[in-house]
Amino acid sequence: MLVVAHEAERSAFGDLFDQMYQLRARQFGLRRGWRVEVKDGRERDRFDDLNPLYICVASEEGKLLASLRLLPTTGPHMLSDVFPEVMGEAGVIRHPLILESSRFCVDTEASRAFHGDGINLVTREILSGLFSTALSAGMQNIISVYDVYVERILQRAGCRFDRLGPVHRYDDLKTVGGLFEVSEGVIVALQGQRAAA
């Protein structure tokens, strides 16, 4: 089940948002060793206070399986305020038709079904939801910062993107910024189908 909601709407979704902050703490703080602030088993940052749009995948029983955060690039966002160096010569991007995606995480313990190409089905579902949401909103691109391991997964899943700048090291991870195409063709690829000729 795909859930698309703003922070201000969290009360309508039971404890789904609380599960999201806990998953982020496990994925980023414990598993990956990022220097993030974890308080009471939850990871939140200042960008969560800006009423971002969240995309979540949950089971029919309401268990969170994956989540990510979307912010407009016209205001504060991670690439402009935290990781501007990964933008390279592109510089800080601020555009009304470009969104920033951040805090992408999948609960790999709870979601073990895979597509024939080795991509987790929940990963495909949340990425498809991300690009469908962006396309419905009339967006042209999405920007994001991620490590090169995640970059390989995004490529195999069918995302189309260009690196914005050189690789930088953060928390011992090779990290890059990317500019992603938002299109029907990308959504078809993410859903594991062939685009019509």
C-alpha positions in Angstrom: 0.0 0.0 0.0 1.4 3.4 -1.0 0.9 6.4 1.3 1.6 9.9 0.2 1.2 12.5 3.0 2.6 15.7 4.5 4.0 15.8 8.0 0.9 18.0 9.0 -1.4 15.0 8.1 0.4 12.4 10.2 -2.4 12.0 12.7 -4.5 10.4 9.9 -2.1 7.6 9.5 -1.8 6.1 13.0 1.8 5.3 14.0 3.1 5.1 10.4 5.2 8.3 10.7 6.6 7.1 14.1 7.5 3.8 12.4 9.3 5.9 9.7 11.4 7.8 12.1 12.3 4.5 13.9 13.2 2.9 10.5 15.4 5.9 9.7 17.2 5.5 13.0 17.9 1.8 12.4 18.9 2.3 8.8 21.0 5.4 9.0 22.2 5.5 12.5 22.8 1.9 13.4 23.1 -0.1 10.1 24.9 2.5 8.0 26.7 4.4 10.7 25.8 7.9 9.5 26.3 10.8 11.9 22.6 11.5 12.4 20.9 12.6 15.6 18.9 9.7 17.1 16.7 10.5 20.0 14.4 7.9 21.7 15.1 5.5 18.9 14.0 8.0 16.2 15.9 10.0 13.6 14.5 13.4 12.6 16.3 16.5 11.3 15.4 20.1 10.7 14.0 19.4 7.3 11.2 17.3 8.8 10.0 20.5 10.5 9.3 22.0 7.0 6.1 20.0 6.5 7.7 17.8 3.7 5.8 15.3 1.6 6.5 11.7 2.6 6.0 8.7 0.4 5.7 5.4 2.3 5.0 1.8 1.4 3.2 -0.1 4.1 1.8 -3.7 4.4 -1.9 -4.3 4.5 -1.5 -4.6 8.3 0.1 -1.1 8.5 3.7 -2.1 8.9 6.1 0.4 7.3 8.2 -1.2 4.6 9.9 1.9 3.0 9.9 5.6 3.1 11.4 8.8 1.6 11.0 12.5 1.9 10.3 15.2 -0.7 11.0 18.9 -0.4 10.7 21.7 -3.0 14.1 23.0 -4.1 12.8 26.6 -3.9 13.4 26.5 -0.1 15.9 24.9 2.3 16.8 21.3 1.3 19.7 18.9 2.0 21.6 19.4 -1.2 21.7 23.2 -0.8 22.2 23.4 2.9 24.2 20.3 3.8 25.8 18.8 0.7 26.3 21.7 -1.7 29.8 20.4 -2.8 28.2 17.3 -4.5 26.4 19.6 -6.9 29.7 20.3 -8.6 29.6 22.9 -11.4 25.8 22.7 -11.4 25.8 24.8 -8.2 22.9 24.9 -5.9 19.7 24.0 -7.7 16.5 26.0 -6.9 13.7 25.5 -9.4 9.9 25.3 -9.0 9.8 22.2 -11.2 12.5 20.3 -9.4 12.0 18.4 -6.1 14.6 17.0 -3.7 14.2 13.4 -2.5 16.0 12.4 0.7 16.0 9.9 3.6 15.2 7.0 1.2 15.1 3.8 3.2 13.7 0.2 2.8 13.2 -2.2 5.6 15.1 -5.1 4.0 14.3 -7.3 7.1 10.5 -7.0 6.4 10.5 -7.0 2.6 12.3 -9.9 1.1 10.5 -10.3 -2.3 12.7 -9.6 -5.3 12.1 -8.9 -9.0 13.9 -11.1 -11.5 16.7 -8.5 -11.8 17.5 -8.7 -8.1 15.7 -5.4 -7.2 13.6 -5.6 -4.0 9.9 -5.3 -5.0 9.3 -2.7 -2.2 12.2 -0.6 -3.6 10.5 -0.7 -7.0 7.1 0.3 -5.5 8.4 3.3 -3.6 10.5 4.5 -6.5 7.5 4.1 -8.8 5.4 6.1 -6.3 8.1 8.8 -6.1 8.2 9.4 -9.8 4.4 9.0 -10.3 3.8 11.6 -7.6 6.4 14.0 -9.2 4.9 13.5 -12.6 1.4 14.1 -11.4 2.6 17.4 -9.8 4.1 18.5 -13.1 7.7 18.2 -12.0 10.5 17.8 -14.5 13.3 16.5 -12.3 14.2 15.2 -8.9 17.6 15.8 -7.2 19.1 13.6 -4.5 22.3 12.8 -2.7 23.2 9.1 -2.1 26.1 6.7 -1.9 27.5 4.9 -4.9 26.0 1.5 -3.7 22.5 3.0 -3.8 23.4 4.6 -7.2 23.9 1.1 -8.7 20.5 0.0 -7.3 18.8 3.0 -8.8 20.4 2.3 -12.2 19.4 -1.3 -12.2 15.9 -0.4 -11.2 15.4 1.8 -14.3 16.0 5.3 -13.0 17.5 7.8 -15.5 19.9 10.3 -14.0 23.1 12.2 -14.4 25.7 12.9 -11.7 25.9 16.5 -10.7 29.4 16.5 -9.6 32.4 14.5 -8.3 32.3 11.8 -5.6 32.8 13.0 -2.1 33.3 11.0 1.1 30.9 11.4 4.0 30.9 9.0 7.0 33.3 6.8 5.0 30.8 6.5 2.1 31.5 7.5 -1.5 28.6 10.0 -2.0 27.2 11.7 -5.1 24.4 14.0 -6.1 22.1 13.2 -9.0 19.6 14.9 -11.3 16.8 12.5 -12.2 14.4 12.5 -15.1 10.7 12.5 -14.3 8.8 10.8 -17.1 6.3 8.1 -18.0 9.1 6.0 -19.4 10.9 6.0 -16.1 7.7 4.9 -14.3 7.2 2.0 -16.8 10.8 0.9 -16.3 10.5 1.1 -12.5 7.4 -1.1 -12.6 9.5 -3.7 -14.3 7.7 -3.5 -17.7 9.0 -2.7 -21.2 8.1 0.7 -22.6 5.9 0.5 -25.7 7.9 0.9 -28.9 
